[in-house]
Amino acid sequence: MKSIILGTYNEKGLEGLTNSSFAKREAAAKTACEAAGAKLTDMFFTIGSSDVVGIMEVDSVEQAIGLKEAFMASGVWKHIQLLHEFDVDAAISAANKVRGIYQPAGQES
């Protein structure tokens, strides 16, 4: 499954970036992903609310969360957000099965 990681550096991270390069940061991210059994398929720096966007192939949401936690523990990130790919048709199917069955609080039979 695809997992998108959006990262915003803190001051320490931005300072470290001035002594690095895209190639070095991409290599570090690829190495971390591979160590977790994932694959970094794309990475780019952005202007906006996130400094870095990475696209990973992961086996599970838990694998992506583990990578996020390891990245956060490095002390150079202010914020990291994960966005996970999902099968919208399967979600619609599940929602349609529940429609009319779920009873809100206070309206249970």
Phi, psi and omega per residue, in radians:
M1 nan 2.651 3.092
K2 -1.517 2.473 3.035
S3 -2.339 2.266 3.128
I4 -1.806 2.292 -3.138
I5 -2.002 2.228 3.130
L6 -1.993 2.125 -3.071
G7 -2.143 2.447 3.060
T8 -2.115 2.079 3.138
Y9 -1.216 2.619 2.927
N10 -1.578 -3.076 -3.099
E11 -1.042 -0.714 3.120
K12 -1.076 -0.716 3.129
G13 -1.154 -0.733 3.112
L14 -1.147 -0.664 3.104
E15 -1.119 -0.758 3.124
G16 -1.132 -0.586 -3.131
L17 -1.095 -0.533 -3.137
T18 -1.165 -0.300 3.112
N19 -1.875 0.317 -3.073
S20 -2.240 -2.782 3.103
S21 -2.722 2.919 3.085
F22 -1.034 -0.805 -3.100
A23 -1.034 -0.715 3.139
K24 -1.194 -0.703 -3.128
R25 -1.206 -0.706 3.117
E26 -1.131 -0.730 3.120
A27 -1.100 -0.714 3.126
A28 -1.120 -0.735 3.141
A29 -1.177 -0.721 3.117
K30 -1.089 -0.760 3.134
T31 -1.074 -0.756 3.130
A32 -1.115 -0.785 -3.139
C33 -1.074 -0.797 -3.140
E34 -1.091 -0.643 3.118
A35 -1.108 -0.503 3.127
A36 -1.581 -0.017 -3.120
G37 1.503 0.230 3.121
A38 -1.858 3.126 3.122
K39 -2.401 2.228 3.025
L40 -1.449 2.027 -3.102
T41 -1.708 -0.389 3.107
D42 -2.799 2.642 3.117
M43 -2.690 2.439 3.074
F44 -2.698 2.686 3.066
F45 -1.573 2.544 -3.050
T46 -2.312 2.797 2.995
I47 -1.813 2.224 -3.118
G48 2.491 -2.608 -3.063
S49 -1.281 -0.302 3.075
S50 -2.122 2.497 3.105
D51 -1.496 -0.577 -3.052
V52 -2.372 2.444 3.028
V53 -2.176 2.281 3.075
G54 -2.191 2.521 3.057
I55 -2.031 2.138 -3.068
M56 -2.095 2.611 2.922
E57 -1.754 2.069 -3.119
V58 -2.190 2.768 3.108
D59 -1.471 -0.422 -3.075
S60 -2.741 2.825 3.046
V61 -1.067 -0.670 -3.125
E62 -1.069 -0.663 3.105
Q63 -1.091 -0.772 3.109
A64 -1.119 -0.704 3.127
I65 -1.130 -0.692 3.091
G66 -1.061 -0.731 3.087
L67 -1.107 -0.790 3.124
K68 -1.001 -0.813 -3.108
E69 -1.120 -0.682 3.100
A70 -1.142 -0.735 3.101
F71 -1.091 -0.782 -3.134
M72 -1.097 -0.640 -3.119
A73 -1.163 -0.274 3.126
S74 -1.195 -0.325 3.082
G75 1.453 0.177 -3.110
V76 -1.962 0.067 -3.112
W77 -1.962 2.370 3.021
K78 -1.451 -0.689 -3.075
H79 -2.724 2.436 3.006
I80 -2.318 2.297 3.101
Q81 -2.097 2.476 3.071
L82 -1.945 2.402 3.013
L83 -2.128 2.237 -3.050
H84 -1.955 2.385 3.034
E85 -1.164 2.516 3.031
F86 -2.560 2.871 -3.129
D87 -1.532 1.777 -3.069
V88 -1.132 -0.574 3.115
D89 -1.129 -0.701 3.097
A90 -1.152 -0.656 3.110
A91 -1.152 -0.743 3.110
I92 -1.106 -0.717 3.116
S93 -1.072 -0.785 3.121
A94 -1.110 -0.739 3.132
A95 -1.095 -0.726 -3.138
N96 -1.140 -0.551 3.108
K97 -1.218 -0.503 -3.059
V98 -1.587 -0.439 -3.119
R99 -0.901 2.262 3.109
G100 1.455 -0.154 3.138
I101 -1.756 -0.765 -3.107
Y102 -1.179 2.304 3.131
Q103 -1.960 2.201 3.120
P104 -1.113 2.801 3.111
A105 -0.959 2.349 -3.137
G106 1.509 -0.135 -3.138
Q107 -2.064 0.250 3.125
E108 -1.193 2.601 3.139
S109 -1.562 nan nan
